[in-house]
Amino acid sequence: MVPIVYSKRLPYLAVTAHMDTILAPSRPEDIRVDPSGMIRGPGVTDNGTGLTALLALAKLLGKPPVNDPVRNTLLVANVAEEGEGNLHGMRYVAEHSAFAGSIDRYLVVDGASLGHITAAALGSKRFELVIEGHGGHSWNDFGRANPIHAMARAISLMTQSPLPTQPRTTLSVGVVQGGTGVNAIPCTARAKIDIRSTDELEIWKASRVVEDAGRMAVLAENQRATDRLKGYRVREIGSRPAARALPENPVADCFQAVDAYLGISSSLECASTDANIPLAAGVPTVALGSGGRGGNAHAPGEWYDPQGRELGLRRLLLGIACLQQQ
């Protein structure tokens, strides 16, 4: 965290960018620049663009402001935004850091797109479902309760459960693990489930679907088998709070005005980002991109085209200057 202090009496605008990635490059050659100027490799857009914007802002904001500001600026490169990080980095900044009580505005820089201003938080809960049995030989012990067979039934039950379209709610099984060999009855099966919604009640209802699916699948497998499974458990491995758009959000208002001035076509949207934490606490916040174009995020073929980057950086600088004077 780098504070840019104009007066110790002033509150802070926190400008943040997460520096963790889903796929971390392991070798320098994993990141390459085409002759055309296109940058390719894991993390170059999400969130290499946000981090480089943060460095550019550090250089520019170190100069004395033209007018007396009403807000200091805090530049933060944080961790644990991706995967199962559970937004621990942003939670620390907003709740436990030395600056936590002094920040009254947040600007989250994430990705490249200029068309989206995230002003509402898409909530989520993530669970691990574990089913355990005794294992055995696929031929000699055939008929014993099989955790993977039970898990398959649980996943089928989850995906068949109806979910509302308003408010939109999703349930996705993203990881399935289990077994030690093709000729062995497994001792354990695991699945990781991601639930998302704009409504905390619907997230809770979908969470019950996971619990019920595990219970019914284990019961069905025990009735079929010659023995019984050891049991099952559902463990929460992540939680991001949902938050509707704030009735008054001067950060969103500021960037909409900047976009109108620069001729950028953007809209207020809902997404799951570091902005979830301050938005859920009622603190004016937006998350937005820093310019250029990117694609194939979270995959080895991620790419970034810096053409148009100047417009994104100009947008960020004008927005921060606006917020420093409000």
C-alpha positions as CSV (number, residue, x, y, z in Angstrom):
1,M,0.0,0.0,0.0
2,V,1.4,3.4,-1.0
3,P,-0.3,6.4,0.5
4,I,-0.2,9.7,-1.3
5,V,-0.9,12.2,1.5
6,Y,-1.8,15.8,0.9
7,S,-3.0,16.3,4.5
8,K,-3.2,13.9,7.4
9,R,-6.7,15.3,8.2
10,L,-8.2,14.2,4.9
11,P,-9.9,10.8,4.2
12,Y,-8.6,8.5,1.5
13,L,-9.6,7.3,-1.9
14,A,-8.3,3.7,-2.2
15,V,-7.3,2.7,-5.8
16,T,-6.7,-1.0,-5.9
17,A,-5.6,-3.7,-8.4
18,H,-5.3,-7.4,-7.6
19,M,-2.0,-9.0,-8.4
20,D,-2.9,-12.7,-8.2
21,T,-3.9,-14.8,-11.3
22,I,-5.7,-18.0,-11.9
23,L,-2.7,-19.3,-14.0
24,A,0.6,-18.0,-12.9
25,P,3.3,-17.9,-15.6
26,S,6.2,-20.2,-14.6
27,R,8.8,-19.1,-17.1
28,P,9.7,-15.7,-18.6
29,E,8.9,-17.1,-22.1
30,D,5.3,-17.7,-21.0
31,I,4.7,-14.0,-21.6
32,R,5.4,-12.9,-25.1
33,V,4.8,-9.9,-27.3
34,D,3.8,-10.4,-31.0
35,P,5.4,-8.3,-33.7
36,S,2.0,-6.6,-33.9
37,G,2.3,-5.5,-30.3
38,M,-0.2,-8.0,-28.9
39,I,0.8,-9.4,-25.5
40,R,0.0,-13.0,-24.8
41,G,0.2,-15.2,-21.7
42,P,-1.6,-16.0,-18.5
43,G,-2.6,-12.9,-16.5
44,V,-1.7,-10.3,-19.0
45,T,-5.2,-8.8,-19.0
46,D,-6.5,-10.1,-15.7
47,N,-4.9,-8.3,-14.0
48,G,-1.6,-7.2,-15.6
49,T,-3.5,-4.2,-17.1
50,G,-4.7,-3.1,-13.7
51,L,-1.3,-3.4,-12.0
52,T,0.5,-1.5,-14.8
53,A,-2.2,1.2,-14.5
54,L,-1.5,1.4,-10.8
55,L,2.2,2.0,-11.4
56,A,1.5,4.7,-13.9
57,L,-0.8,6.4,-11.4
58,A,1.9,6.2,-8.7
59,K,4.2,8.2,-11.0
60,L,1.6,10.8,-12.0
61,L,-0.1,11.3,-8.6
62,G,3.1,12.0,-6.8
63,K,3.1,15.5,-8.3
64,P,1.4,18.3,-6.3
65,P,-2.3,18.7,-7.3
66,V,-3.4,21.8,-9.1
67,N,-6.2,22.6,-6.6
68,D,-6.4,21.8,-2.9
69,P,-7.8,18.2,-2.7
70,V,-10.4,17.0,-0.2
71,R,-9.1,13.5,-0.3
72,N,-5.8,11.7,-0.1
73,T,-5.1,8.7,-2.4
74,L,-4.0,5.2,-1.3
75,L,-2.6,2.9,-4.0
76,V,-3.0,-0.8,-3.2
77,A,-1.8,-3.9,-5.0
78,N,-3.7,-6.7,-3.2
79,V,-4.0,-10.5,-3.3
80,A,-6.6,-13.3,-3.0
81,E,-9.1,-12.0,-5.5
82,E,-9.0,-15.0,-7.8
83,G,-10.1,-18.6,-7.3
84,E,-10.6,-19.6,-3.6
85,G,-8.8,-16.4,-2.3
86,N,-12.2,-15.3,-0.9
87,L,-11.2,-11.6,-1.3
88,H,-8.9,-11.8,1.8
89,G,-6.7,-9.0,0.4
90,M,-9.5,-6.5,0.1
91,R,-11.1,-7.6,3.4
92,Y,-7.8,-6.8,5.1
93,V,-7.6,-3.3,3.4
94,A,-11.2,-2.5,4.2
95,E,-11.5,-4.0,7.7
96,H,-8.1,-4.4,9.3
97,S,-5.4,-2.2,7.7
98,A,-4.1,0.9,9.3
99,F,-6.1,2.9,6.7
100,A,-9.3,1.0,7.0
101,G,-11.1,3.7,9.1
102,S,-10.0,6.5,6.8
103,I,-11.1,5.2,3.4
104,D,-14.4,6.6,2.2
105,R,-14.2,5.8,-1.5
106,Y,-12.8,2.8,-3.5
107,L,-11.8,2.5,-7.1
108,V,-11.0,-1.1,-8.2
109,V,-9.0,-1.4,-11.4
110,D,-9.5,-4.8,-12.9
111,G,-9.1,-5.9,-16.6
112,A,-9.2,-3.9,-19.7
113,S,-12.8,-3.2,-20.8
114,L,-14.1,0.4,-20.8
115,G,-17.7,-0.6,-21.4
116,H,-18.5,-1.8,-17.9
117,I,-18.7,0.1,-14.6
118,T,-19.3,-2.4,-11.8
119,A,-21.5,-0.7,-9.2
120,A,-23.3,-3.7,-7.7
121,A,-21.9,-6.8,-6.2
122,L,-22.6,-10.3,-7.4
123,G,-22.5,-12.5,-4.3
124,S,-21.2,-16.0,-4.2
125,K,-20.7,-19.0,-1.9
126,R,-18.4,-21.9,-2.6
127,F,-18.6,-25.3,-1.1
128,E,-16.6,-28.6,-1.1
129,L,-18.8,-31.7,-0.9
130,V,-16.8,-34.8,0.3
131,I,-18.2,-38.3,0.3
132,E,-16.2,-41.1,2.0
133,G,-16.4,-44.9,1.8
134,H,-14.3,-48.0,2.5
135,G,-12.8,-48.6,-0.9
136,G,-12.0,-52.0,-2.3
137,H,-11.2,-54.0,-5.5
138,S,-13.4,-53.3,-8.5
139,W,-14.0,-57.1,-9.1
140,N,-13.6,-58.8,-5.7
141,D,-15.5,-56.2,-3.7
142,F,-18.0,-55.2,-6.4
143,G,-21.2,-54.0,-4.7
144,R,-19.6,-52.0,-2.0
145,A,-20.8,-48.4,-1.7
146,N,-18.9,-46.2,-4.2
147,P,-18.2,-42.5,-3.3
148,I,-17.8,-41.5,-6.9
149,H,-21.1,-43.1,-7.9
150,A,-22.8,-41.2,-5.0
151,M,-21.1,-38.0,-6.1
152,A,-22.3,-38.4,-9.6
153,R,-25.8,-38.8,-8.3
154,A,-25.4,-35.7,-6.0
155,I,-24.2,-33.6,-9.0
156,S,-27.1,-34.8,-11.1
157,L,-29.5,-33.8,-8.3
158,M,-27.9,-30.4,-7.9
159,T,-28.0,-29.6,-11.6
160,Q,-31.7,-30.7,-11.9
161,S,-32.8,-28.3,-9.1
162,P,-34.6,-25.3,-10.5
163,L,-33.0,-21.9,-9.9
164,P,-34.6,-18.5,-10.3
165,T,-34.0,-16.3,-13.3
166,Q,-35.1,-13.2,-11.3
167,P,-32.9,-12.6,-9.4
168,R,-30.6,-14.6,-11.6
169,T,-29.0,-17.4,-9.6
170,T,-26.4,-20.0,-10.8
171,L,-24.9,-23.2,-9.4
172,S,-21.9,-24.8,-11.1
173,V,-19.7,-27.8,-10.2
174,G,-16.2,-26.7,-11.2
175,V,-13.9,-29.4,-9.7
176,V,-14.5,-33.2,-9.3
177,Q,-11.8,-35.4,-7.7
178,G,-11.6,-39.0,-6.4
179,G,-10.2,-42.5,-6.8
180,T,-6.7,-44.0,-7.0
181,G,-7.0,-46.4,-10.0
182,V,-9.4,-47.6,-12.6
183,N,-9.6,-51.1,-11.0
184,A,-10.3,-49.8,-7.4
185,I,-13.5,-48.7,-5.6
186,P,-12.5,-45.3,-4.3
187,C,-12.4,-44.3,-0.7
188,T,-13.2,-40.6,-1.3
189,A,-14.9,-38.3,-3.8
190,R,-14.8,-34.5,-3.7
191,A,-16.5,-31.8,-5.7
192,K,-16.3,-28.0,-5.5
193,I,-19.4,-26.0,-6.2
194,D,-19.8,-22.3,-7.0
195,I,-23.2,-20.6,-6.3
196,R,-23.8,-17.0,-7.4
197,S,-26.7,-14.5,-7.1
198,T,-27.4,-10.8,-6.6
199,D,-29.7,-11.9,-3.7
200,E,-28.3,-13.3,-0.4
201,L,-31.5,-15.3,0.3
202,E,-31.3,-17.1,-3.1
203,I,-27.6,-17.9,-2.3
204,W,-28.8,-19.5,1.0
205,K,-31.5,-21.4,-0.8
206,A,-29.1,-22.8,-3.4
207,S,-26.7,-23.7,-0.5
208,R,-29.5,-25.9,0.9
209,V,-29.7,-27.7,-2.5
210,V,-26.0,-28.7,-2.1
211,E,-26.6,-30.1,1.4
212,D,-29.8,-31.9,0.3
213,A,-28.2,-33.4,-2.8
214,G,-25.3,-34.9,-0.7
215,R,-27.7,-36.4,1.8
216,M,-30.0,-37.9,-0.7
217,A,-27.2,-39.3,-2.9
218,V,-25.5,-41.0,0.1
219,L,-28.9,-42.5,1.2
220,A,-29.5,-43.8,-2.3
221,E,-26.0,-45.4,-2.6
222,N,-26.3,-47.0,0.8
223,Q,-29.6,-48.6,-0.2
224,R,-28.1,-50.0,-3.3
225,A,-24.8,-51.2,-1.8
226,T,-23.8,-54.2,0.3
227,D,-22.2,-51.9,2.9
228,R,-22.6,-48.3,3.8
229,L,-20.6,-45.2,3.0
230,K,-18.7,-43.7,6.0
231,G,-20.6,-40.4,5.4
232,Y,-20.4,-37.0,3.7
233,R,-19.7,-33.4,4.7
234,V,-20.3,-30.0,3.1
235,R,-17.6,-27.4,3.9
236,E,-17.8,-23.7,2.9
237,I,-14.6,-22.7,1.2
238,G,-15.5,-19.2,0.1
239,S,-18.0,-16.4,0.5
240,R,-18.4,-13.1,-1.3
241,P,-21.2,-10.8,-0.1
242,A,-23.9,-9.6,-2.5
243,A,-24.8,-5.9,-2.7
244,R,-27.3,-4.0,-4.7
245,A,-26.3,-0.7,-6.3
246,L,-26.1,2.0,-3.7
247,P,-28.8,4.7,-3.8
248,E,-26.0,7.3,-3.9
249,N,-22.7,6.4,-5.4
250,P,-20.5,9.5,-6.1
251,V,-17.7,7.3,-7.6
252,A,-20.1,5.9,-10.2
253,D,-21.5,9.3,-10.9
254,C,-18.0,10.7,-11.3
255,F,-17.0,8.0,-13.9
256,Q,-20.2,8.3,-15.8
257,A,-19.5,12.0,-16.2
258,V,-15.9,11.3,-17.2
259,D,-17.1,8.8,-19.8
260,A,-19.6,11.3,-21.2
261,Y,-16.8,13.8,-21.5
262,L,-14.5,11.4,-23.2
263,G,-17.1,9.8,-25.4
264,I,-16.9,6.4,-23.8
265,S,-20.0,4.2,-24.0
266,S,-20.4,2.5,-20.7
267,S,-23.1,1.1,-18.4
268,L,-23.5,0.3,-14.8
269,E,-23.4,-3.4,-14.2
270,C,-23.2,-6.1,-11.5
271,A,-20.1,-8.4,-11.2
272,S,-18.0,-10.3,-8.7
273,T,-14.9,-8.4,-7.9
274,D,-12.9,-6.9,-5.0
275,A,-15.6,-4.2,-5.0
276,N,-17.9,-6.7,-3.3
277,I,-16.4,-5.9,0.1
278,P,-16.8,-2.1,0.3
279,L,-20.1,-2.1,-1.6
280,A,-21.6,-4.6,0.9
281,A,-20.4,-2.2,3.7
282,G,-22.2,0.7,2.0
283,V,-19.0,2.5,0.9
284,P,-19.2,4.2,-2.6
285,T,-17.2,2.0,-4.9
286,V,-16.8,1.0,-8.6
287,A,-14.7,-1.5,-10.4
288,L,-13.7,-0.8,-14.0
289,G,-11.1,-1.6,-16.7
290,S,-8.0,0.4,-17.6
291,G,-8.2,0.4,-21.4
292,G,-7.1,-1.6,-24.4
293,R,-8.7,-5.0,-25.3
294,G,-8.2,-8.4,-23.7
295,G,-9.7,-11.9,-24.0
296,N,-9.5,-15.5,-23.0
297,A,-9.0,-14.7,-19.4
298,H,-8.2,-17.5,-16.9
299,A,-6.7,-19.6,-19.8
300,P,-3.2,-20.2,-21.1
301,G,-4.2,-18.3,-24.3
302,E,-5.0,-15.1,-22.5
303,W,-4.2,-12.0,-24.6
304,Y,-4.0,-8.2,-24.4
305,D,-4.0,-5.6,-27.1
306,P,-2.8,-2.2,-25.8
307,Q,-4.3,-0.2,-28.6
308,G,-6.5,2.4,-27.1
309,R,-4.8,2.1,-23.7
310,E,-4.2,5.9,-23.5
311,L,-7.9,6.5,-23.4
312,G,-8.3,4.2,-20.4
313,L,-5.5,5.8,-18.5
314,R,-6.8,9.2,-19.2
315,R,-10.2,8.1,-17.9
316,L,-8.7,6.8,-14.7
317,L,-6.7,10.0,-14.1
318,L,-9.6,12.3,-14.7
319,G,-11.9,10.2,-12.5
320,I,-9.4,10.3,-9.6
321,A,-8.9,14.0,-10.0
322,C,-12.6,14.4,-9.8
323,L,-12.9,12.3,-6.7
324,Q,-10.0,14.1,-5.0
325,Q,-12.0,17.3,-5.3
326,Q,-15.4,16.0,-4.1
